[in-house]
Amino acid sequence: MIKERVKLTFPEGLVKEPIITQFIRQFEVVVNIRRASVEENLGWIICELDAEQEQLEQGVQWLKELGVEVDRLGDIVEG
């Protein structure tokens, strides 16, 4: 299992969709939301993802294909 901190940015068309729920169920990823902001036309989440490496990579690719911007934050601590 690995843990990675990411920022997910959702465009207007995806803000109201249950993307995180689908992500958790489909790829067996534990999502720990640290910060978030959701408005009518844009949403973002800073979270820690905990999963097997392969599941995490497949899940991140799936998010990108949907149109979610995925920024890997590494050791950056939000503040």
C-alpha positions in Angstrom: 0.0 0.0 0.0 1.1 3.5 -0.8 -0.2 6.9 0.3 -0.1 9.9 -2.0 -1.4 13.5 -1.6 -3.1 15.0 -4.6 -5.2 17.9 -5.6 -8.2 17.0 -7.7 -9.9 19.8 -9.7 -13.3 19.2 -11.1 -14.7 21.2 -14.1 -18.2 22.5 -14.1 -19.7 19.5 -15.9 -18.4 17.1 -13.2 -19.0 19.1 -10.0 -22.3 17.5 -9.3 -21.3 13.9 -10.3 -20.4 11.3 -7.6 -16.9 10.9 -9.0 -15.2 10.2 -5.6 -17.7 7.5 -4.7 -17.1 5.8 -8.1 -13.3 6.2 -7.6 -13.4 4.5 -4.2 -15.6 1.6 -5.3 -14.0 0.9 -8.6 -10.4 1.1 -7.6 -10.5 0.3 -3.8 -8.8 3.5 -2.8 -9.1 5.0 0.7 -9.7 8.8 0.3 -8.9 11.1 3.2 -10.2 14.6 2.3 -8.0 17.3 3.9 -9.5 20.4 2.2 -12.1 21.1 -0.3 -14.0 23.8 -2.0 -17.1 23.2 -4.2 -18.9 25.9 -6.1 -21.4 25.8 -8.9 -18.9 25.9 -11.7 -15.7 24.5 -10.1 -14.6 22.2 -7.3 -11.3 21.0 -5.9 -10.2 18.6 -3.2 -6.9 18.1 -1.6 -6.8 14.5 -0.3 -4.6 11.6 0.6 -5.1 8.5 -1.4 -4.2 5.1 0.1 -4.1 2.1 -2.2 -2.0 -0.5 -3.9 0.3 1.1 -6.5 -1.4 -0.4 -9.5 -4.9 0.4 -8.3 -3.9 4.0 -7.6 -2.3 4.5 -11.0 -5.3 3.0 -12.8 -7.6 5.2 -10.7 -5.7 8.4 -11.4 -5.7 7.6 -15.1 -9.5 7.1 -15.0 -9.9 10.5 -13.2 -7.9 12.2 -15.9 -9.8 10.5 -18.7 -13.1 11.8 -17.1 -11.7 15.4 -17.2 -10.5 15.7 -13.6 -7.2 17.6 -13.3 -4.9 15.6 -11.0 -1.9 17.4 -9.4 0.4 15.1 -7.4 1.6 17.1 -4.5 4.3 14.9 -3.1 5.7 16.3 0.1 3.9 19.6 -0.3 1.8 20.4 2.8 -1.2 22.6 2.2 -1.2 25.6 4.4 
